[in-house]
Amino acid sequence: MTIVGADREETLPVQSKTRVAEAILDRIEQLLESRAAATAR
């Protein structure tokens, strides 16, 4: 599976749906944190 974003692609090994969902949610969390930091400036 590959997570594609505006700034990068992240290829993940074959794993359970739960682990894939965790990876997607981790990426979403990173994006939200970076946006919050950008608007706090």
GIBELRA-V225197 format. One record per helix or strand. SS is the DSSP state (a for helix, b for strand). FROM is the first residue (numbers start at 0). TO is the last residue. If there is no record, write none. Layout:
# GIBELRA-V225197
{{SS,FROM,TO} {SS,FROM,TO}}
This chain:
# GIBELRA-V225197
{{b,1,3} {b,8,10} {a,16,39}}
